[in-house]
Amino acid sequence: MNRSKDKYAFIKEYVMPTIVLVLICFVVTFSLVTTYKVTAPIIKATAEKSAESARDRVLSGSGGFKLIASIEQASAGPNEDNQTGDKQENIKIGSNIIDIYKSNNGVGYVITSADQGYGGEIKVITGFSKNGLIQNVMLLEQKETPGLGTKASKKDFTDKFIGLDNVESVDTISGATISSSAVKRAVAAALDQMRSIKEGGL
């Protein structure tokens, strides 16, 4: 009789809580997976819309854009069909480059690049005229410290790049050196990519 009681007590004290915890973990995991499947396409669509708006802002009067290369396409190999259904142009993606868009009317290019800031990766979008001069610079994504690192996203800093074909003359921001240096490096990477595009005659 005592053995039966002991067995019941053991099950109640150790086995049942374990089963309950396993069930809770299963329910939570299932809920997270379901939520991700529902929200992931929405998040992706929102990010794409934001990027499209940013492209229009850094290169106005473009008549729209065509994706000509991206890091995702590069990993799939050359001459794969891109999202527009056209063949990918033969462009080698440079270091820290995410994607390259060409304006439909030939006025220039928009290049998205990234570098490591203080709070994480900073994504920068840069518009170029067809002769390779910077038309505008915007931060697409950043997680920098408010009031300090975020100074690198302000127009009084990003406007310093306008009209340039190199970034050597652009000074970093005192108190936000890491963030502004990351932006500067990302723009420099975009400039290197633009030079490669010009050399390729695209």
N, CA and C atoms as a LAMMPS dump frame, in Angstrom:
ITEM: TIMESTEP
0
ITEM: NUMBER OF ATOMS
606
ITEM: BOX BOUNDS ff ff ff
-5.0000000000000000e+02 5.0000000000000000e+02
-5.0000000000000000e+02 5.0000000000000000e+02
-5.0000000000000000e+02 5.0000000000000000e+02
ITEM: ATOMS id mol type element x y z
1 1 1 N 0.832 -1.209 0
2 1 2 C 0 0 0
3 1 3 C 0.861 1.252 0
4 2 1 N 1.895 1.213 0.847
5 2 2 C 2.787 2.375 0.919
6 2 3 C 3.531 2.578 -0.397
7 3 1 N 3.883 1.417 -1.013
8 3 2 C 4.574 1.514 -2.307
9 3 3 C 3.694 2.177 -3.348
10 4 1 N 2.422 1.837 -3.317
11 4 2 C 1.473 2.437 -4.259
12 4 3 C 1.358 3.936 -4.034
13 5 1 N 1.307 4.329 -2.76
14 5 2 C 1.237 5.763 -2.435
15 5 3 C 2.508 6.476 -2.857
16 6 1 N 3.646 5.827 -2.622
17 6 2 C 4.934 6.421 -3
18 6 3 C 5.033 6.608 -4.514
19 7 1 N 4.544 5.601 -5.233
20 7 2 C 4.56 5.672 -6.697
21 7 3 C 3.68 6.819 -7.195
22 8 1 N 2.504 6.944 -6.568
23 8 2 C 1.581 8.02 -6.939
24 8 3 C 2.194 9.39 -6.636
25 9 1 N 2.832 9.485 -5.475
26 9 2 C 3.463 10.747 -5.08
27 9 3 C 4.595 11.111 -6.04
28 10 1 N 5.375 10.082 -6.452
29 10 2 C 6.482 10.319 -7.393
30 10 3 C 5.959 10.853 -8.729
31 11 1 N 4.884 10.177 -9.216
32 11 2 C 4.279 10.61 -10.487
33 11 3 C 3.746 12.032 -10.371
34 12 1 N 3.077 12.335 -9.279
35 12 2 C 2.482 13.659 -9.071
36 12 3 C 3.548 14.739 -8.951
37 13 1 N 4.651 14.398 -8.271
38 13 2 C 5.672 15.415 -7.978
39 13 3 C 6.661 15.614 -9.113
40 14 1 N 6.963 14.566 -9.862
41 14 2 C 8.025 14.661 -10.866
42 14 3 C 7.548 14.451 -12.306
43 15 1 N 6.74 13.413 -12.509
44 15 2 C 6.345 13.079 -13.883
45 15 3 C 5.344 14.075 -14.442
46 16 1 N 4.302 14.37 -13.704
47 16 2 C 3.265 15.269 -14.198
48 16 3 C 3.794 16.669 -14.528
49 17 1 N 4.604 17.298 -13.641
50 17 2 C 5.151 18.617 -14
51 17 3 C 5.986 18.586 -15.283
52 18 1 N 6.716 17.477 -15.48
53 18 2 C 7.528 17.344 -16.696
54 18 3 C 6.648 17.288 -17.939
55 19 1 N 5.569 16.491 -17.837
56 19 2 C 4.631 16.383 -18.964
57 19 3 C 3.984 17.738 -19.261
58 20 1 N 3.594 18.45 -18.204
59 20 2 C 2.973 19.768 -18.379
60 20 3 C 3.944 20.732 -19.046
61 21 1 N 5.216 20.738 -18.616
62 21 2 C 6.224 21.63 -19.207
63 21 3 C 6.463 21.302 -20.68
64 22 1 N 6.509 20.006 -20.999
65 22 2 C 6.685 19.594 -22.399
66 22 3 C 5.519 20.079 -23.256
67 23 1 N 4.303 19.912 -22.732
68 23 2 C 3.117 20.369 -23.467
69 23 3 C 3.135 21.886 -23.653
70 24 1 N 3.522 22.62 -22.602
71 24 2 C 3.6 24.086 -22.713
72 24 3 C 4.617 24.481 -23.771
73 25 1 N 5.788 23.843 -23.75
74 25 2 C 6.833 24.132 -24.751
75 25 3 C 6.334 23.847 -26.16
76 26 1 N 5.613 22.747 -26.317
77 26 2 C 5.073 22.396 -27.634
78 26 3 C 4.084 23.45 -28.119
79 27 1 N 3.182 23.855 -27.235
80 27 2 C 2.167 24.856 -27.6
81 27 3 C 2.822 26.186 -27.952
82 28 1 N 3.803 26.618 -27.145
83 28 2 C 4.493 27.888 -27.399
84 28 3 C 5.241 27.836 -28.725
85 29 1 N 5.964 26.738 -28.961
86 29 2 C 6.711 26.584 -30.221
87 29 3 C 5.779 26.588 -31.422
88 30 1 N 4.682 25.853 -31.312
89 30 2 C 3.707 25.809 -32.401
90 30 3 C 3.139 27.205 -32.675
91 31 1 N 2.856 27.946 -31.607
92 31 2 C 2.309 29.299 -31.749
93 31 3 C 3.309 30.229 -32.42
94 32 1 N 4.59 30.125 -32.02
95 32 2 C 5.624 30.969 -32.615
96 32 3 C 5.808 30.669 -34.097
97 33 1 N 5.838 29.397 -34.44
98 33 2 C 6 28.997 -35.846
99 33 3 C 4.818 29.495 -36.681
100 34 1 N 3.618 29.322 -36.16
101 34 2 C 2.417 29.776 -36.862
102 34 3 C 2.426 31.292 -37.047
103 35 1 N 2.792 32.007 -35.977
104 35 2 C 2.854 33.467 -36.045
105 35 3 C 3.878 33.922 -37.07
106 36 1 N 5.055 33.263 -37.083
107 36 2 C 6.108 33.622 -38.04
108 36 3 C 5.646 33.417 -39.479
109 37 1 N 4.97 32.275 -39.721
110 37 2 C 4.499 31.981 -41.081
111 37 3 C 3.493 33.026 -41.556
112 38 1 N 2.7 33.539 -40.635
113 38 2 C 1.695 34.551 -40.986
114 38 3 C 2.335 35.924 -41.191
115 39 1 N 3.253 36.277 -40.277
116 39 2 C 3.807 37.641 -40.3
117 39 3 C 4.999 37.82 -41.238
118 40 1 N 5.75 36.75 -41.522
119 40 2 C 6.957 36.873 -42.353
120 40 3 C 6.686 37.516 -43.716
121 41 1 N 5.656 37.071 -44.461
122 41 2 C 5.38 37.716 -45.753
123 41 3 C 4.999 39.19 -45.607
124 42 1 N 4.295 39.523 -44.525
125 42 2 C 3.889 40.914 -44.298
126 42 3 C 5.112 41.773 -44.008
127 43 1 N 6 41.257 -43.158
128 43 2 C 7.24 41.984 -42.83
129 43 3 C 8.092 42.182 -44.077
130 44 1 N 8.204 41.134 -44.894
131 44 2 C 8.996 41.219 -46.116
132 44 3 C 8.412 42.239 -47.088
133 45 1 N 7.091 42.228 -47.246
134 45 2 C 6.426 43.172 -48.15
135 45 3 C 6.6 44.606 -47.667
136 46 1 N 6.528 44.81 -46.353
137 46 2 C 6.713 46.142 -45.782
138 46 3 C 8.132 46.631 -46.02
139 47 1 N 9.127 45.737 -45.838
140 47 2 C 10.531 46.1 -46.058
141 47 3 C 10.781 46.436 -47.517
142 48 1 N 10.189 45.666 -48.423
143 48 2 C 10.366 45.927 -49.858
144 48 3 C 9.739 47.257 -50.26
145 49 1 N 8.579 47.565 -49.68
146 49 2 C 7.915 48.832 -49.973
147 49 3 C 8.736 50.004 -49.453
148 50 1 N 9.312 49.844 -48.27
149 50 2 C 10.162 50.878 -47.69
150 50 3 C 11.4 51.105 -48.541
151 51 1 N 11.999 50.018 -49.023
152 51 2 C 13.19 50.117 -49.866
153 51 3 C 12.853 50.775 -51.202
154 52 1 N 11.687 50.454 -51.76
155 52 2 C 11.257 51.059 -53.027
156 52 3 C 11.077 52.566 -52.87
157 53 1 N 10.474 52.963 -51.764
158 53 2 C 10.297 54.385 -51.485
159 53 3 C 11.641 55.084 -51.33
160 54 1 N 12.578 54.424 -50.656
161 54 2 C 13.914 54.996 -50.455
162 54 3 C 14.646 55.156 -51.782
163 55 1 N 14.483 54.201 -52.696
164 55 2 C 15.119 54.318 -54.007
165 55 3 C 14.609 55.55 -54.754
166 56 1 N 13.32 55.792 -54.679
167 56 2 C 12.747 56.971 -55.326
168 56 3 C 13.293 58.256 -54.72
169 57 1 N 13.584 58.218 -53.43
170 57 2 C 14.064 59.426 -52.754
171 57 3 C 15.537 59.722 -53.058
172 58 1 N 16.351 58.672 -53.184
173 58 2 C 17.777 58.915 -53.432
174 58 3 C 18.099 59.121 -54.904
175 59 1 N 17.161 58.76 -55.784
176 59 2 C 17.359 59.015 -57.218
177 59 3 C 16.006 59.365 -57.834
178 60 1 N 15.649 60.617 -57.726
179 60 2 C 14.346 61.066 -58.233
180 60 3 C 14.351 61.13 -59.754
181 61 1 N 13.148 61.053 -60.322
182 61 2 C 12.999 61.125 -61.772
183 61 3 C 13.536 59.909 -62.493
184 62 1 N 13.511 58.764 -61.806
185 62 2 C 14.099 57.551 -62.37
186 62 3 C 13.167 56.825 -63.334
187 63 1 N 11.865 57.047 -63.197
188 63 2 C 10.908 56.295 -63.995
189 63 3 C 10.774 54.859 -63.538
190 64 1 N 11.135 54.599 -62.285
191 64 2 C 11.092 53.233 -61.76
192 64 3 C 12.453 52.571 -61.862
193 65 1 N 12.553 51.373 -61.304
194 65 2 C 13.841 50.689 -61.248
195 65 3 C 13.742 49.229 -61.656
196 66 1 N 14.865 48.72 -62.134
197 66 2 C 14.996 47.306 -62.473
198 66 3 C 16.134 46.716 -61.639
199 67 1 N 15.868 45.625 -60.937
200 67 2 C 16.912 44.933 -60.199
201 67 3 C 17.863 44.263 -61.185
202 68 1 N 19.14 44.635 -61.117
203 68 2 C 20.101 44.041 -62.05
204 68 3 C 21.064 43.071 -61.373
205 69 1 N 21.156 43.152 -60.037
206 69 2 C 21.996 42.2 -59.308
207 69 3 C 21.702 42.298 -57.824
208 70 1 N 21.885 41.181 -57.132
209 70 2 C 21.73 41.167 -55.68
210 70 3 C 22.57 40.041 -55.116
211 71 1 N 22.827 40.114 -53.821
212 71 2 C 23.624 39.075 -53.178
213 71 3 C 22.9 37.732 -53.243
214 72 1 N 21.56 37.751 -53.219
215 72 2 C 20.791 36.515 -53.321
216 72 3 C 20.947 35.882 -54.695
217 73 1 N 20.905 36.722 -55.735
218 73 2 C 21.086 36.204 -57.093
219 73 3 C 22.506 35.7 -57.294
220 74 1 N 23.467 36.41 -56.703
221 74 2 C 24.867 36.012 -56.86
222 74 3 C 25.11 34.622 -56.286
223 75 1 N 24.435 34.31 -55.178
224 75 2 C 24.594 32.993 -54.565
225 75 3 C 23.949 31.899 -55.413
226 76 1 N 22.997 32.3 -56.273
227 76 2 C 22.341 31.329 -57.153
228 76 3 C 23.122 31.108 -58.443
229 77 1 N 24.126 31.966 -58.694
230 77 2 C 24.932 31.84 -59.898
231 77 3 C 24.511 32.831 -60.963
232 78 1 N 25.36 33.092 -61.955
233 78 2 C 25.069 34.071 -62.996
234 78 3 C 23.966 33.631 -63.938
235 79 1 N 23.34 34.631 -64.538
236 79 2 C 22.338 34.425 -65.578
237 79 3 C 21.102 33.676 -65.107
238 80 1 N 20.804 33.79 -63.816
239 80 2 C 19.543 33.232 -63.332
240 80 3 C 18.446 34.261 -63.539
241 81 1 N 17.22 33.791 -63.726
242 81 2 C 16.108 34.727 -63.861
243 81 3 C 15.944 35.502 -62.575
244 82 1 N 15.775 36.837 -62.661
245 82 2 C 15.545 37.633 -61.457
246 82 3 C 14.055 37.873 -61.289
247 83 1 N 13.685 38.704 -60.314
248 83 2 C 12.278 38.882 -59.978
249 83 3 C 11.48 39.531 -61.101
250 84 1 N 12.152 40.183 -62.052
251 84 2 C 11.431 40.832 -63.14
252 84 3 C 11.216 39.891 -64.32
253 85 1 N 11.854 38.719 -64.251
254 85 2 C 11.732 37.779 -65.354
255 85 3 C 12.801 37.981 -66.408
256 86 1 N 13.68 39 -66.228
257 86 2 C 14.765 39.244 -67.17
258 86 3 C 16.005 38.478 -66.728
259 87 1 N 16.934 38.297 -67.661
260 87 2 C 18.184 37.641 -67.308
261 87 3 C 19.059 38.617 -66.52
262 88 1 N 19.707 38.113 -65.472
263 88 2 C 20.576 38.941 -64.663
264 88 3 C 21.785 39.374 -65.471
265 89 1 N 22.097 40.658 -65.419
266 89 2 C 23.274 41.154 -66.098
267 89 3 C 24.509 40.65 -65.371
268 90 1 N 25.598 40.512 -66.108
269 90 2 C 26.803 39.909 -65.562
270 90 3 C 27.547 40.913 -64.684
271 91 1 N 27.125 41.039 -63.438
272 91 2 C 27.735 41.965 -62.492
273 91 3 C 28.252 41.178 -61.301
274 92 1 N 29.504 41.409 -60.968
275 92 2 C 30.072 40.788 -59.79
276 92 3 C 29.739 41.648 -58.578
277 93 1 N 29.076 41.052 -57.603
278 93 2 C 28.685 41.779 -56.395
279 93 3 C 29.906 41.983 -55.509
280 94 1 N 30.159 43.248 -55.154
281 94 2 C 31.299 43.574 -54.311
282 94 3 C 31.022 43.313 -52.835
283 95 1 N 32.05 43.483 -52.046
284 95 2 C 31.948 43.285 -50.607
285 95 3 C 30.956 44.261 -49.988
286 96 1 N 30.097 43.753 -49.106
287 96 2 C 29.1 44.541 -48.364
288 96 3 C 27.956 45.074 -49.23
289 97 1 N 27.835 44.613 -50.47
290 97 2 C 26.752 45.054 -51.348
291 97 3 C 25.567 44.102 -51.216
292 98 1 N 24.367 44.676 -51.088
293 98 2 C 23.145 43.876 -50.939
294 98 3 C 22.412 43.751 -52.273
295 99 1 N 22.162 44.883 -52.933
296 99 2 C 21.508 44.837 -54.242
297 99 3 C 21.837 46.075 -55.057
298 100 1 N 21.61 45.948 -56.371
299 100 2 C 21.881 47.032 -57.316
300 100 3 C 20.677 47.183 -58.228
301 101 1 N 20.167 48.408 -58.315
302 101 2 C 19.046 48.709 -59.194
303 101 3 C 19.469 49.752 -60.232
304 102 1 N 18.947 49.592 -61.431
305 102 2 C 19.191 50.547 -62.512
306 102 3 C 17.882 51.248 -62.828
307 103 1 N 17.94 52.567 -63.01
308 103 2 C 16.72 53.31 -63.319
309 103 3 C 16.214 52.921 -64.706
310 104 1 N 14.913 52.91 -64.864
311 104 2 C 14.321 52.513 -66.143
312 104 3 C 14.637 53.492 -67.266
313 105 1 N 14.838 54.768 -66.908
314 105 2 C 15.116 55.768 -67.945
315 105 3 C 16.601 56.073 -68.107
316 106 1 N 17.454 55.308 -67.414
317 106 2 C 18.898 55.437 -67.611
318 106 3 C 19.58 56.591 -66.905
319 107 1 N 18.9 57.243 -65.957
320 107 2 C 19.529 58.396 -65.3
321 107 3 C 20.559 57.976 -64.255
322 108 1 N 20.503 56.734 -63.798
323 108 2 C 21.481 56.315 -62.801
324 108 3 C 21.174 54.985 -62.162
325 109 1 N 21.798 54.788 -61.014
326 109 2 C 21.718 53.525 -60.281
327 109 3 C 21.454 53.791 -58.81
328 110 1 N 20.899 52.787 -58.132
329 110 2 C 20.746 52.827 -56.677
330 110 3 C 21.345 51.541 -56.124
331 111 1 N 22.251 51.713 -55.169
332 111 2 C 22.962 50.574 -54.602
333 111 3 C 22.734 50.528 -53.093
334 112 1 N 22.341 49.369 -52.596
335 112 2 C 22.186 49.164 -51.158
336 112 3 C 23.403 48.425 -50.636
337 113 1 N 24.009 48.972 -49.583
338 113 2 C 25.196 48.369 -48.983
339 113 3 C 25.031 48.334 -47.476
340 114 1 N 25.962 47.683 -46.794
341 114 2 C 25.842 47.552 -45.333
342 114 3 C 27.21 47.498 -44.687
343 115 1 N 27.249 47.908 -43.419
344 115 2 C 28.464 47.785 -42.619
345 115 3 C 28.06 47.696 -41.152
346 116 1 N 29.004 47.298 -40.326
347 116 2 C 28.715 47.077 -38.914
348 116 3 C 28.861 48.362 -38.108
349 117 1 N 27.764 48.793 -37.49
350 117 2 C 27.796 49.961 -36.622
351 117 3 C 27.964 49.557 -35.175
352 118 1 N 27.653 50.464 -34.266
353 118 2 C 27.785 50.189 -32.835
354 118 3 C 26.694 49.233 -32.351
355 119 1 N 25.475 49.437 -32.832
356 119 2 C 24.344 48.642 -32.36
357 119 3 C 23.978 47.474 -33.259
358 120 1 N 24.687 47.302 -34.345
359 120 2 C 24.368 46.231 -35.289
360 120 3 C 24.631 46.685 -36.714
361 121 1 N 24.117 45.923 -37.668
362 121 2 C 24.332 46.242 -39.077
363 121 3 C 23.571 47.5 -39.477
364 122 1 N 24.249 48.359 -40.233
365 122 2 C 23.624 49.556 -40.785
366 122 3 C 23.496 49.364 -42.293
367 123 1 N 22.27 49.461 -42.807
368 123 2 C 22.037 49.363 -44.245
369 123 3 C 21.883 50.765 -44.826
370 124 1 N 22.641 51.023 -45.87
371 124 2 C 22.67 52.346 -46.495
372 124 3 C 22.27 52.217 -47.957
373 125 1 N 21.455 53.139 -48.418
374 125 2 C 21.039 53.144 -49.814
375 125 3 C 21.563 54.421 -50.472
376 126 1 N 22.263 54.261 -51.595
377 126 2 C 22.944 55.38 -52.255
378 126 3 C 22.5 55.491 -53.705
379 127 1 N 22.111 56.698 -54.087
380 127 2 C 21.731 56.956 -55.474
381 127 3 C 22.895 57.553 -56.239
382 128 1 N 23.101 57.081 -57.472
383 128 2 C 24.201 57.557 -58.313
384 128 3 C 23.683 58.052 -59.65
385 129 1 N 24.293 59.114 -60.149
386 129 2 C 24.036 59.507 -61.534
387 129 3 C 24.733 58.495 -62.435
388 130 1 N 24.43 58.52 -63.721
389 130 2 C 25.021 57.529 -64.624
390 130 3 C 26.527 57.709 -64.777
391 131 1 N 27.046 58.905 -64.421
392 131 2 C 28.488 59.106 -64.492
393 131 3 C 29.191 58.785 -63.175
394 132 1 N 28.438 58.261 -62.195
395 132 2 C 29.051 57.756 -60.98
396 132 3 C 29.125 58.698 -59.811
397 133 1 N 28.479 59.861 -59.892
398 133 2 C 28.479 60.804 -58.776
399 133 3 C 27.313 60.507 -57.841
400 134 1 N 27.552 60.65 -56.543
401 134 2 C 26.515 60.395 -55.55
402 134 3 C 25.432 61.474 -55.627
403 135 1 N 24.193 61.034 -55.742
404 135 2 C 23.058 61.95 -55.789
405 135 3 C 22.405 62.129 -54.423
406 136 1 N 22.401 61.062 -53.636
407 136 2 C 21.795 61.125 -52.31
408 136 3 C 22.154 59.869 -51.541
409 137 1 N 22.105 59.978 -50.199
410 137 2 C 22.407 58.854 -49.312
411 137 3 C 21.356 58.819 -48.213
412 138 1 N 20.856 57.625 -47.924
413 138 2 C 19.887 57.43 -46.838
414 138 3 C 20.229 56.171 -46.069
415 139 1 N 19.911 56.169 -44.789
416 139 2 C 20.021 54.95 -43.998
417 139 3 C 18.703 54.197 -44.101
418 140 1 N 18.799 52.956 -44.541
419 140 2 C 17.609 52.131 -44.712
420 140 3 C 17.251 51.414 -43.423
421 141 1 N 18.273 50.932 -42.707
422 141 2 C 18.066 50.258 -41.421
423 141 3 C 19.235 50.572 -40.506
424 142 1 N 18.936 50.818 -39.222
425 142 2 C 19.985 51.025 -38.233
426 142 3 C 19.438 50.783 -36.828
427 143 1 N 20.318 50.374 -35.931
428 143 2 C 19.937 50.113 -34.543
429 143 3 C 20.885 50.854 -33.598
430 144 1 N 21.271 52.055 -33.995
431 144 2 C 22.246 52.808 -33.218
432 144 3 C 21.621 53.498 -32.013
433 145 1 N 22.465 53.936 -31.106
434 145 2 C 22.01 54.569 -29.875
435 145 3 C 21.295 55.881 -30.174
436 146 1 N 20.038 56.031 -29.733
437 146 2 C 19.302 57.28 -29.978
438 146 3 C 20.057 58.487 -29.422
439 147 1 N 20.139 59.533 -30.235
440 147 2 C 20.786 60.758 -29.807
441 147 3 C 22.278 60.775 -30.032
442 148 1 N 22.885 59.601 -30.246
443 148 2 C 24.327 59.533 -30.498
444 148 3 C 24.575 58.925 -31.875
445 149 1 N 24.492 57.586 -31.933
446 149 2 C 24.732 56.914 -33.211
447 149 3 C 23.762 57.313 -34.301
448 150 1 N 22.536 57.673 -33.903
449 150 2 C 21.532 58.041 -34.904
450 150 3 C 21.859 59.359 -35.607
451 151 1 N 22.845 60.082 -35.101
452 151 2 C 23.277 61.314 -35.778
453 151 3 C 23.765 61.005 -37.197
454 152 1 N 24.239 59.787 -37.392
455 152 2 C 24.747 59.379 -38.703
456 152 3 C 23.646 59.274 -39.744
457 153 1 N 22.385 59.253 -39.298
458 153 2 C 21.266 59.173 -40.24
459 153 3 C 20.721 60.546 -40.611
460 154 1 N 21.209 61.587 -39.966
461 154 2 C 20.706 62.942 -40.204
462 154 3 C 21.22 63.498 -41.532
463 155 1 N 20.4 64.352 -42.136
464 155 2 C 20.745 64.904 -43.45
465 155 3 C 22.003 65.764 -43.426
466 156 1 N 22.273 66.405 -42.287
467 156 2 C 23.473 67.239 -42.257
468 156 3 C 24.747 66.405 -42.365
469 157 1 N 24.64 65.09 -42.113
470 157 2 C 25.774 64.199 -42.35
471 157 3 C 25.678 63.54 -43.718
472 158 1 N 24.539 62.925 -44.044
473 158 2 C 24.426 62.2 -45.317
474 158 3 C 24.554 63.13 -46.531
475 159 1 N 24.165 64.401 -46.367
476 159 2 C 24.289 65.349 -47.487
477 159 3 C 25.736 65.652 -47.846
478 160 1 N 26.663 65.359 -46.939
479 160 2 C 28.085 65.602 -47.214
480 160 3 C 28.609 64.727 -48.343
481 161 1 N 27.889 63.631 -48.646
482 161 2 C 28.328 62.719 -49.697
483 161 3 C 27.866 63.156 -51.089
484 162 1 N 26.873 64.026 -51.157
485 162 2 C 26.27 64.399 -52.434
486 162 3 C 27.296 65.06 -53.357
487 163 1 N 27.326 64.594 -54.598
488 163 2 C 28.215 65.148 -55.605
489 163 3 C 29.609 64.561 -55.615
490 164 1 N 29.893 63.64 -54.702
491 164 2 C 31.235 63.071 -54.599
492 164 3 C 31.375 61.777 -55.397
493 165 1 N 32.629 61.455 -55.74
494 165 2 C 32.931 60.147 -56.319
495 165 3 C 33.948 59.398 -55.456
496 166 1 N 34.211 59.938 -54.253
497 166 2 C 34.97 59.232 -53.223
498 166 3 C 34.565 59.83 -51.874
499 167 1 N 34.882 59.138 -50.792
500 167 2 C 34.411 59.58 -49.474
501 167 3 C 35.534 60.079 -48.567
502 168 1 N 36.719 60.241 -49.118
503 168 2 C 37.864 60.618 -48.294
504 168 3 C 37.675 61.958 -47.598
505 169 1 N 36.96 62.874 -48.219
506 169 2 C 36.803 64.218 -47.666
507 169 3 C 35.705 64.318 -46.611
508 170 1 N 34.943 63.254 -46.421
509 170 2 C 33.83 63.281 -45.469
510 170 3 C 34.339 62.933 -44.073
511 171 1 N 34.185 63.857 -43.146
512 171 2 C 34.613 63.629 -41.767
513 171 3 C 33.542 62.867 -40.991
514 172 1 N 33.982 62.012 -40.076
515 172 2 C 33.04 61.298 -39.214
516 172 3 C 32.519 62.254 -38.133
517 173 1 N 31.499 61.817 -37.426
518 173 2 C 30.845 62.662 -36.431
519 173 3 C 31.442 62.416 -35.049
520 174 1 N 31.869 63.487 -34.391
521 174 2 C 32.383 63.378 -33.027
522 174 3 C 31.259 62.901 -32.101
523 175 1 N 31.523 61.869 -31.325
524 175 2 C 30.511 61.298 -30.443
525 175 3 C 29.701 60.196 -31.105
526 176 1 N 29.861 60.065 -32.409
527 176 2 C 29.174 58.991 -33.15
528 176 3 C 30.137 58.434 -34.199
529 177 1 N 31.387 58.285 -33.784
530 177 2 C 32.439 57.878 -34.721
531 177 3 C 32.19 56.501 -35.316
532 178 1 N 31.786 55.55 -34.47
533 178 2 C 31.589 54.175 -34.954
534 178 3 C 30.455 54.133 -35.976
535 179 1 N 29.347 54.776 -35.664
536 179 2 C 28.177 54.763 -36.556
537 179 3 C 28.468 55.486 -37.86
538 180 1 N 29.036 56.692 -37.763
539 180 2 C 29.296 57.466 -38.979
540 180 3 C 30.385 56.824 -39.827
541 181 1 N 31.346 56.159 -39.18
542 181 2 C 32.379 55.435 -39.935
543 181 3 C 31.772 54.264 -40.693
544 182 1 N 30.79 53.602 -40.07
545 182 2 C 30.113 52.481 -40.737
546 182 3 C 29.358 52.965 -41.97
547 183 1 N 28.679 54.107 -41.837
548 183 2 C 27.969 54.682 -42.983
549 183 3 C 28.963 55.038 -44.084
550 184 1 N 30.062 55.645 -43.686
551 184 2 C 31.092 56.045 -44.656
552 184 3 C 31.644 54.829 -45.4
553 185 1 N 31.903 53.748 -44.669
554 185 2 C 32.41 52.525 -45.314
555 185 3 C 31.368 51.908 -46.245
556 186 1 N 30.102 51.958 -45.831
557 186 2 C 29.036 51.406 -46.679
558 186 3 C 28.91 52.201 -47.979
559 187 1 N 29.013 53.528 -47.882
560 187 2 C 28.955 54.368 -49.084
561 187 3 C 30.185 54.108 -49.956
562 188 1 N 31.348 53.934 -49.328
563 188 2 C 32.566 53.626 -50.082
564 188 3 C 32.427 52.315 -50.842
565 189 1 N 31.784 51.325 -50.211
566 189 2 C 31.55 50.037 -50.885
567 189 3 C 30.639 50.226 -52.088
568 190 1 N 29.607 51.066 -51.937
569 190 2 C 28.699 51.356 -53.052
570 190 3 C 29.44 52.07 -54.177
571 191 1 N 30.339 52.976 -53.814
572 191 2 C 31.144 53.677 -54.825
573 191 3 C 32.031 52.705 -55.589
574 192 1 N 32.646 51.771 -54.882
575 192 2 C 33.472 50.768 -55.548
576 192 3 C 32.636 49.944 -56.522
577 193 1 N 31.41 49.604 -56.099
578 193 2 C 30.515 48.85 -56.977
579 193 3 C 30.135 49.674 -58.199
580 194 1 N 29.89 50.975 -58
581 194 2 C 29.532 51.851 -59.11
582 194 3 C 30.673 51.963 -60.113
583 195 1 N 31.9 52.036 -59.633
584 195 2 C 33.067 52.077 -60.53
585 195 3 C 33.14 50.807 -61.357
586 196 1 N 32.838 49.672 -60.721
587 196 2 C 32.852 48.394 -61.437
588 196 3 C 31.78 48.376 -62.524
589 197 1 N 30.617 48.957 -62.217
590 197 2 C 29.528 49.039 -63.192
591 197 3 C 29.954 49.885 -64.39
592 198 1 N 30.571 51.024 -64.113
593 198 2 C 31.019 51.919 -65.195
594 198 3 C 32.081 51.235 -66.044
595 199 1 N 33.02 50.557 -65.385
596 199 2 C 34.074 49.864 -66.134
597 199 3 C 33.505 48.748 -67.006
598 200 1 N 32.388 48.177 -66.539
599 200 2 C 31.747 47.115 -67.312
600 200 3 C 30.858 47.64 -68.43
601 201 1 N 30.694 48.96 -68.473
602 201 2 C 29.905 49.587 -69.533
603 201 3 C 28.417 49.291 -69.448
604 202 1 N 27.908 49.063 -68.224
605 202 2 C 26.482 48.735 -68.081
606 202 3 C 25.633 49.989 -67.931
